[in-house]
C-alpha cells in the first residue's frame, strides 16, 4: 500500500517542484512586470495543475501519466510566453485554465455517452458545417483563410476542432459504417477516401495546407492499419503526391516557403521573407546546450515568437537540452497513445487513440521541423506550448479522448 502511494505521488511531487523552479527562475530574471496579483495567478495555476493530476488519479483507471506530460509542456509554454509578452502570458494562463476545464468536461462526457461509433454521418455533417462557417465568416491570415474573428480581440480557428471530428469520422466509418454498405458496391474501399479528400479540397479552398497535411497523415496512418484493400493505400499515396504538386503550383505562399526552406541565406531573404527562419536558426545556435537564461535572450527578433516559432525561443533561453526534452516528452506522449491503442479492446476507441497519437506526433513534427529547417514552414502551432486558445482547447479535448481510450470501457457495451 505504501509503495502504491509513493508511486502515485512521486510524479506529481516532481512536477510541482519543476513548476515552482521554472516560475522562480522566470521571476528572478524578468521582474519588471511582477506584482502580488501575478504571483498569486502563477501559484494558482500551479495549484490547479497539481489538484487536477490528483483528481484524475482518483476518477480515472486509465493512463494518468498523460496529464503529467502535458502539464510539463503547458508550464514551459506559459512561462515562455509570459517572458516574451506579459499580457499574452496572462491570456495563456486563462486559456490553460479553460483547457483543463474543457478536458474534464470532455472526459466525463465521453465516458457517459454511448454508441458514438454509430454517428458517422453526423461527424461528416459537423465537419462540413465548420468549413462552411469558415468560408463565410473567415479572415485570411498568414496566407490561409482559417480564422474567424469575434469582435476585435477574440479569434477562433474552426479547423482545430475539425481535426478531432475527422478522427471520430474515420473511427466510426471503420467500426460501423463500412459494414452497412452493400458488398456489391465495388468502390466501397474508396468511399472514405473520397470523403477525406473532399474535406481536404475544402482546405485547399481556404489555402490551409498545413492542416491538409495533418488530415492526410491521420487518414493514411489509420488506413494503413485497417484498410483491407491495399490498392486503396497505393491510390492514396498517388493522390498525396499529386496534391503536393498542385499545392506548390497553385499557391504563391507555398512556393515562397519552399524557396525559403531551400536557401534562406540570400541577402534579400535574410532581411525579408526568410528573416523568420534565419532568426530562428540564430536563436537556437545562440542558446547552445544550456541556454542564455530565462529573460536573457532576444525573442522579439523572431516574428510570431509566441506562437509558431516558440520552440527556438525556448532553445535560446533554456538550451538545446530543453528543446530535446520537449521532443522527448512529445515522443513519450505519442508512445503512450500507441500503447493505449494496442491495449484497448474496442475497435472504435482503439482507432481514436491511434488518430490522436498521430495528430500529436505529426503536428509536433511539422512545427519543430519547420523552425529548424528540416522541412518547409507550415504555420502550425506546437500543441500545449504555443499561444492560442483554439489550439489549447482542441489539444485538451484530444487528450480527454486519449484518457478515456486508456480505460476499460466494457460497461459501454454491456
MARLORO-285010 format. One record per residue (C-alpha): residue number from 0; residue in three letters; x, y, z. Coordinates in Angstrom, 2 decimals, padded with zeros to 5 digits. Layout:
% residues N
   n res      c1      c2      c3
 NUM ALA       X       Y       Z
...
END
This chain:
% residues 414
   n res      c1      c2      c3
   0 UNK  000.00  000.00  000.00
   1 UNK  002.80  002.40  000.93
   2 UNK  004.60  001.55 -002.32
   3 UNK  001.44  002.36 -004.32
   4 UNK  001.11  005.76 -002.60
   5 UNK  004.76  006.59 -003.31
   6 UNK  004.44  005.57 -006.96
   7 UNK  001.34  007.73 -007.50
   8 UNK  002.52  010.75 -005.53
   9 UNK  006.14  010.95 -006.64
  10 UNK  005.45  012.05 -010.26
  11 UNK  003.03  014.76 -009.04
  12 UNK  005.54  016.00 -006.47
  13 UNK  008.33  016.10 -009.04
  14 UNK  006.05  018.04 -011.40
  15 UNK  005.26  020.51 -008.60
  16 UNK  008.97  021.04 -007.93
  17 UNK  009.62  021.54 -011.65
  18 UNK  006.86  024.14 -011.99
  19 UNK  007.91  026.08 -008.89
  20 UNK  011.53  026.12 -010.08
  21 UNK  010.63  027.36 -013.55
  22 UNK  008.37  030.12 -012.21
  23 UNK  011.04  031.16 -009.68
  24 UNK  013.61  031.47 -012.47
  25 UNK  011.13  033.50 -014.53
  26 UNK  010.55  035.96 -011.71
  27 UNK  014.29  036.09 -010.96
  28 UNK  015.28  037.16 -014.48
  29 UNK  012.13  039.02 -015.53
  30 UNK  011.00  041.07 -012.54
  31 UNK  009.80  044.19 -014.37
  32 UNK  006.16  043.11 -014.57
  33 UNK  005.72  041.31 -011.24
  34 UNK  003.19  042.20 -008.56
  35 UNK  001.19  040.29 -005.97
  36 UNK -001.58  039.60 -008.48
  37 UNK  000.81  037.97 -010.97
  38 UNK  002.46  035.85 -008.27
  39 UNK -000.93  034.67 -006.99
  40 UNK -002.03  033.87 -010.55
  41 UNK  001.01  031.71 -011.27
  42 UNK  000.81  029.93 -007.92
  43 UNK -002.90  029.43 -008.56
  44 UNK -002.37  027.69 -011.92
  45 UNK  000.36  025.51 -010.38
  46 UNK -002.03  024.50 -007.61
  47 UNK -004.79  023.82 -010.14
  48 UNK -002.46  021.59 -012.20
  49 UNK -001.41  019.68 -009.07
  50 UNK -005.02  019.22 -007.90
  51 UNK -006.09  018.22 -011.43
  52 UNK -003.48  015.46 -011.52
  53 UNK -004.61  014.34 -008.05
  54 UNK -008.30  014.26 -009.04
  55 UNK -007.57  012.41 -012.27
  56 UNK -005.73  009.74 -010.31
  57 UNK -008.89  009.21 -008.26
  58 UNK -011.54  009.25 -011.02
  59 UNK -009.67  007.53 -013.86
  60 UNK -008.43  003.96 -014.03
  61 UNK -006.50  004.72 -017.22
  62 UNK -003.09  006.19 -018.02
  63 UNK -002.54  009.01 -015.53
  64 UNK  000.89  009.89 -016.93
  65 UNK -000.70  011.60 -019.95
  66 UNK -001.80  014.62 -017.94
  67 UNK  001.58  014.82 -016.19
  68 UNK  003.40  015.01 -019.53
  69 UNK  001.03  017.66 -020.83
  70 UNK  001.35  019.65 -017.58
  71 UNK  005.10  019.97 -018.09
  72 UNK  004.68  021.07 -021.71
  73 UNK  001.99  023.58 -020.76
  74 UNK  004.10  025.05 -017.94
  75 UNK  007.08  025.61 -020.25
  76 UNK  004.78  027.27 -022.78
  77 UNK  003.13  029.62 -020.28
  78 UNK  006.46  030.71 -018.78
  79 UNK  007.99  031.33 -022.21
  80 UNK  005.00  033.31 -023.49
  81 UNK  004.90  035.40 -020.29
  82 UNK  008.60  036.11 -020.68
  83 UNK  008.02  037.36 -024.26
  84 UNK  004.87  039.35 -023.53
  85 UNK  003.36  039.50 -020.01
  86 UNK -000.13  040.31 -021.34
  87 UNK -000.04  037.31 -023.69
  88 UNK  001.28  035.19 -020.82
  89 UNK -001.71  036.10 -018.65
  90 UNK -004.07  035.26 -021.51
  91 UNK -002.33  031.91 -021.92
  92 UNK -002.80  031.25 -018.20
  93 UNK -006.52  031.83 -018.65
  94 UNK -006.63  029.58 -021.73
  95 UNK -004.78  026.88 -019.77
  96 UNK -007.42  027.04 -017.05
  97 UNK -010.20  026.87 -019.66
  98 UNK -008.39  023.99 -021.36
  99 UNK -008.18  021.97 -018.13
 100 UNK -011.89  022.62 -017.52
 101 UNK -012.75  021.52 -021.08
 102 UNK -010.59  018.42 -020.57
 103 UNK -012.67  017.28 -017.61
 104 UNK -015.98  018.15 -019.33
 105 UNK -014.92  016.19 -022.43
 106 UNK -013.60  013.32 -020.32
 107 UNK -016.82  012.80 -018.35
 108 UNK -018.98  013.34 -021.46
 109 UNK -017.07  010.73 -023.47
 110 UNK -017.28  008.29 -020.57
 111 UNK -021.04  008.77 -020.28
 112 UNK -022.04  008.79 -023.96
 113 UNK -022.64  005.52 -025.76
 114 UNK -022.96  004.44 -029.40
 115 UNK -020.61  007.19 -030.58
 116 UNK -019.35  004.79 -033.24
 117 UNK -022.74  004.91 -035.00
 118 UNK -022.73  008.66 -035.75
 119 UNK -020.70  008.62 -038.98
 120 UNK -023.00  010.92 -040.95
 121 UNK -023.28  013.35 -038.04
 122 UNK -019.49  013.67 -037.87
 123 UNK -019.41  014.36 -041.61
 124 UNK -022.14  016.99 -041.24
 125 UNK -020.28  018.74 -038.41
 126 UNK -017.08  018.82 -040.49
 127 UNK -018.83  020.38 -043.50
 128 UNK -020.64  022.90 -041.24
 129 UNK -017.35  024.04 -039.69
 130 UNK -015.87  024.51 -043.15
 131 UNK -018.91  026.47 -044.32
 132 UNK -018.85  028.94 -041.44
 133 UNK -015.12  029.45 -042.02
 134 UNK -015.74  030.08 -045.73
 135 UNK -018.47  032.63 -044.95
 136 UNK -017.05  034.40 -041.90
 137 UNK -013.35  033.54 -042.11
 138 UNK -010.48  036.02 -042.43
 139 UNK -007.23  035.37 -044.28
 140 UNK -004.15  035.32 -042.04
 141 UNK -000.67  034.07 -042.95
 142 UNK -001.83  033.09 -046.42
 143 UNK -004.72  030.87 -045.21
 144 UNK -008.38  031.75 -044.65
 145 UNK -008.92  029.77 -041.45
 146 UNK -009.65  032.33 -038.71
 147 UNK -012.98  033.73 -037.52
 148 UNK -012.82  036.97 -035.52
 149 UNK -015.40  037.71 -032.84
 150 UNK -015.09  041.42 -032.12
 151 UNK -011.63  042.94 -032.30
 152 UNK -009.79  040.71 -029.81
 153 UNK -011.23  037.18 -029.83
 154 UNK -010.48  034.81 -032.72
 155 UNK -011.18  031.11 -033.22
 156 UNK -009.85  028.52 -035.67
 157 UNK -012.61  026.00 -036.54
 158 UNK -010.15  023.62 -038.24
 159 UNK -008.69  022.84 -034.79
 160 UNK -012.00  021.17 -033.92
 161 UNK -012.42  019.70 -037.41
 162 UNK -009.21  017.67 -036.93
 163 UNK -010.81  015.92 -033.96
 164 UNK -014.13  015.41 -035.75
 165 UNK -012.20  013.80 -038.62
 166 UNK -010.70  011.25 -036.24
 167 UNK -014.18  010.37 -034.95
 168 UNK -015.44  010.18 -038.55
 169 UNK -012.71  007.73 -039.62
 170 UNK -013.07  005.64 -036.46
 171 UNK -016.83  005.47 -036.88
 172 UNK -016.55  004.51 -040.55
 173 UNK -014.11  001.63 -039.97
 174 UNK -016.08  000.43 -036.93
 175 UNK -019.66  000.56 -038.17
 176 UNK -020.48  002.35 -041.40
 177 UNK -018.15  000.32 -043.61
 178 UNK -020.19 -002.82 -042.98
 179 UNK -023.54 -001.19 -043.73
 180 UNK -022.65 -000.78 -047.39
 181 UNK -023.78 -003.43 -049.84
 182 UNK -020.89 -005.83 -050.57
 183 UNK -021.66 -005.49 -054.28
 184 UNK -020.59 -001.85 -054.17
 185 UNK -017.17 -002.18 -055.78
 186 UNK -015.94  001.29 -054.79
 187 UNK -016.53  000.63 -051.08
 188 UNK -012.79  000.87 -050.14
 189 UNK -012.64  004.29 -051.81
 190 UNK -015.73  005.82 -050.21
 191 UNK -013.96  007.07 -047.08
 192 UNK -011.02  008.25 -049.19
 193 UNK -013.41  010.31 -051.30
 194 UNK -014.91  011.90 -048.18
 195 UNK -011.49  012.74 -046.72
 196 UNK -010.24  014.22 -050.00
 197 UNK -013.45  016.23 -050.28
 198 UNK -012.65  017.79 -046.89
 199 UNK -009.04  018.33 -047.98
 200 UNK -010.36  020.05 -051.09
 201 UNK -012.22  022.46 -048.82
 202 UNK -008.93  023.11 -047.02
 203 UNK -007.35  023.87 -050.41
 204 UNK -010.06  026.47 -050.99
 205 UNK -009.09  028.02 -047.65
 206 UNK -005.38  027.73 -048.59
 207 UNK -004.79  025.92 -045.27
 208 UNK -002.30  023.35 -046.50
 209 UNK -000.72  022.76 -043.07
 210 UNK -003.99  021.36 -041.75
 211 UNK -004.42  019.42 -045.00
 212 UNK -001.14  017.62 -044.25
 213 UNK -002.46  016.70 -040.80
 214 UNK -005.70  015.36 -042.32
 215 UNK -003.71  013.23 -044.75
 216 UNK -001.37  011.93 -042.05
 217 UNK -004.24  010.88 -039.77
 218 UNK -006.17  009.23 -042.59
 219 UNK -003.14  007.49 -044.11
 220 UNK -001.94  006.15 -040.76
 221 UNK -005.33  004.65 -039.90
 222 UNK -005.94  003.45 -043.46
 223 UNK -002.60  001.59 -043.48
 224 UNK -003.72 -000.39 -040.41
 225 UNK -007.41 -001.03 -041.14
 226 UNK -007.91 -000.91 -044.91
 227 UNK -008.01 -004.45 -046.36
 228 UNK -007.89 -003.24 -049.97
 229 UNK -004.19 -002.45 -050.36
 230 UNK -004.72 -000.85 -053.78
 231 UNK -006.62  001.91 -051.97
 232 UNK -003.48  002.72 -049.99
 233 UNK -001.47  002.98 -053.22
 234 UNK -004.15  005.25 -054.71
 235 UNK -003.95  007.43 -051.61
 236 UNK -000.17  007.77 -051.94
 237 UNK -000.51  008.77 -055.61
 238 UNK -003.16  011.36 -054.73
 239 UNK -000.89  012.76 -051.99
 240 UNK  001.93  013.27 -054.48
 241 UNK -000.45  014.94 -056.96
 242 UNK -001.85  017.13 -054.17
 243 UNK  001.64  018.22 -053.14
 244 UNK  002.44  019.38 -056.67
 245 UNK -000.92  021.12 -057.00
 246 UNK -000.37  022.93 -053.71
 247 UNK  003.05  024.08 -054.87
 248 UNK  001.92  025.42 -058.25
 249 UNK -001.44  026.86 -057.16
 250 UNK -000.41  028.86 -054.08
 251 UNK  002.26  031.54 -054.02
 252 UNK  002.82  031.38 -050.26
 253 UNK  003.64  027.66 -050.57
 254 UNK  006.22  028.33 -053.28
 255 UNK  007.67  031.11 -051.13
 256 UNK  008.04  028.79 -048.12
 257 UNK  009.71  026.09 -050.21
 258 UNK  012.12  028.66 -051.69
 259 UNK  013.00  029.97 -048.21
 260 UNK  013.48  026.40 -046.97
 261 UNK  015.87  025.57 -049.80
 262 UNK  018.01  028.69 -049.31
 263 UNK  017.15  031.41 -046.76
 264 UNK  020.66  032.89 -046.84
 265 UNK  020.44  035.28 -049.79
 266 UNK  020.60  038.94 -048.81
 267 UNK  017.04  039.76 -049.82
 268 UNK  015.66  036.79 -047.82
 269 UNK  017.74  037.30 -044.67
 270 UNK  016.22  040.75 -044.22
 271 UNK  012.91  039.96 -045.92
 272 UNK  010.80  036.86 -046.43
 273 UNK  013.33  034.50 -044.84
 274 UNK  014.07  036.55 -041.73
 275 UNK  011.75  034.43 -039.58
 276 UNK  013.61  031.19 -040.33
 277 UNK  017.04  032.83 -040.20
 278 UNK  016.39  034.40 -036.79
 279 UNK  015.05  031.04 -035.59
 280 UNK  018.28  029.26 -036.53
 281 UNK  020.38  032.04 -034.98
 282 UNK  018.40  031.79 -031.72
 283 UNK  018.85  028.02 -031.46
 284 UNK  022.58  028.36 -032.15
 285 UNK  022.95  031.23 -029.65
 286 UNK  021.36  029.21 -026.85
 287 UNK  023.88  026.38 -027.01
 288 UNK  023.36  023.36 -024.80
 289 UNK  022.23  025.16 -021.62
 290 UNK  020.72  028.43 -022.91
 291 UNK  021.33  032.07 -022.12
 292 UNK  018.91  032.02 -019.17
 293 UNK  015.24  032.95 -018.90
 294 UNK  014.88  036.64 -019.73
 295 UNK  018.37  036.96 -021.24
 296 UNK  017.59  036.11 -024.88
 297 UNK  016.17  038.20 -027.74
 298 UNK  012.87  036.54 -028.63
 299 UNK  011.37  039.68 -030.15
 300 UNK  013.82  039.38 -033.05
 301 UNK  011.83  036.31 -034.17
 302 UNK  008.45  037.11 -035.79
 303 UNK  005.47  035.20 -034.33
 304 UNK  007.70  034.02 -031.46
 305 UNK  004.74  033.46 -029.12
 306 UNK  003.02  031.02 -031.45
 307 UNK  004.52  029.23 -034.46
 308 UNK  008.15  029.99 -033.53
 309 UNK  008.11  029.45 -029.78
 310 UNK  010.46  026.44 -029.96
 311 UNK  013.60  028.46 -030.94
 312 UNK  012.82  030.93 -028.11
 313 UNK  012.83  028.04 -025.64
 314 UNK  016.09  026.70 -027.11
 315 UNK  017.74  030.13 -026.91
 316 UNK  016.93  030.82 -023.27
 317 UNK  016.67  027.28 -021.84
 318 UNK  019.12  025.48 -024.10
 319 UNK  019.09  022.75 -026.72
 320 UNK  018.84  020.18 -023.92
 321 UNK  015.44  021.64 -023.00
 322 UNK  014.44  021.51 -026.67
 323 UNK  015.45  017.85 -026.79
 324 UNK  013.50  017.30 -023.57
 325 UNK  010.37  018.77 -025.20
 326 UNK  010.78  016.49 -028.21
 327 UNK  011.18  013.50 -025.88
 328 UNK  008.02  014.48 -023.96
 329 UNK  006.05  014.53 -027.23
 330 UNK  007.61  011.21 -028.21
 331 UNK  006.57  009.78 -024.83
 332 UNK  003.05  011.16 -025.29
 333 UNK  002.83  009.52 -028.72
 334 UNK  004.28  006.24 -027.42
 335 UNK  001.75  006.05 -024.61
 336 UNK -001.03  006.82 -027.09
 337 UNK  000.02  003.93 -029.35
 338 UNK  000.33  001.69 -026.29
 339 UNK -003.20  002.66 -025.24
 340 UNK -004.45  001.73 -028.72
 341 UNK -002.75 -001.67 -028.57
 342 UNK -004.29 -002.42 -025.16
 343 UNK -007.80 -001.15 -025.97
 344 UNK -010.30 -003.95 -026.59
 345 UNK -012.86 -001.99 -028.58
 346 UNK -012.12 -001.02 -032.16
 347 UNK -013.72  002.43 -032.15
 348 UNK -011.70  003.68 -029.18
 349 UNK -008.60  001.91 -030.46
 350 UNK -008.82  003.90 -033.70
 351 UNK -009.48  007.11 -031.74
 352 UNK -006.29  006.54 -029.74
 353 UNK -004.30  005.92 -032.93
 354 UNK -005.73  009.05 -034.56
 355 UNK -004.97  011.31 -031.58
 356 UNK -001.45  009.89 -031.31
 357 UNK -000.82  010.62 -034.99
 358 UNK -002.28  014.11 -034.52
 359 UNK  000.12  014.98 -031.68
 360 UNK  003.09  013.41 -033.48
 361 UNK  002.59  014.97 -036.92
 362 UNK  001.71  018.44 -035.61
 363 UNK  004.82  018.45 -033.41
 364 UNK  006.97  017.25 -036.32
 365 UNK  005.57  019.88 -038.71
 366 UNK  006.12  022.71 -036.21
 367 UNK  009.59  021.81 -034.95
 368 UNK  010.71  020.52 -038.35
 369 UNK  009.75  023.86 -039.89
 370 UNK  011.57  026.08 -037.39
 371 UNK  014.82  024.05 -037.57
 372 UNK  014.74  024.00 -041.43
 373 UNK  014.18  020.25 -041.69
 374 UNK  011.03  020.82 -043.76
 375 UNK  009.28  023.92 -045.19
 376 UNK  007.36  026.01 -042.66
 377 UNK  003.67  025.15 -042.27
 378 UNK  002.33  027.79 -039.87
 379 UNK  001.11  025.19 -037.37
 380 UNK  001.30  025.63 -033.60
 381 UNK  003.13  023.42 -031.10
 382 UNK  000.46  021.59 -029.03
 383 UNK  000.09  022.75 -025.39
 384 UNK  003.04  025.17 -025.75
 385 UNK  002.23  027.78 -028.41
 386 UNK -000.01  030.73 -027.59
 387 UNK -003.60  030.39 -028.72
 388 UNK -006.95  029.42 -027.29
 389 UNK -008.24  027.26 -030.17
 390 UNK -005.11  025.12 -030.17
 391 UNK -005.10  024.76 -026.38
 392 UNK -008.75  023.74 -026.16
 393 UNK -008.63  021.29 -029.08
 394 UNK -005.44  019.72 -027.69
 395 UNK -007.08  019.18 -024.29
 396 UNK -010.16  017.63 -025.94
 397 UNK -007.82  015.27 -027.82
 398 UNK -006.11  014.44 -024.52
 399 UNK -009.50  013.64 -022.97
 400 UNK -010.18  011.23 -025.86
 401 UNK -006.87  009.51 -025.18
 402 UNK -007.58  009.37 -021.45
 403 UNK -010.95  007.69 -021.98
 404 UNK -009.45  005.26 -024.51
 405 UNK -006.90  004.18 -021.89
 406 UNK -009.64  002.83 -019.61
 407 UNK -011.66 -000.38 -019.52
 408 UNK -014.80  000.52 -021.50
 409 UNK -016.66 -002.78 -021.22
 410 UNK -019.54 -001.05 -019.40
 411 UNK -020.37  000.83 -022.64
 412 UNK -021.07 -002.43 -024.47
 413 UNK -022.95 -004.39 -021.81
END
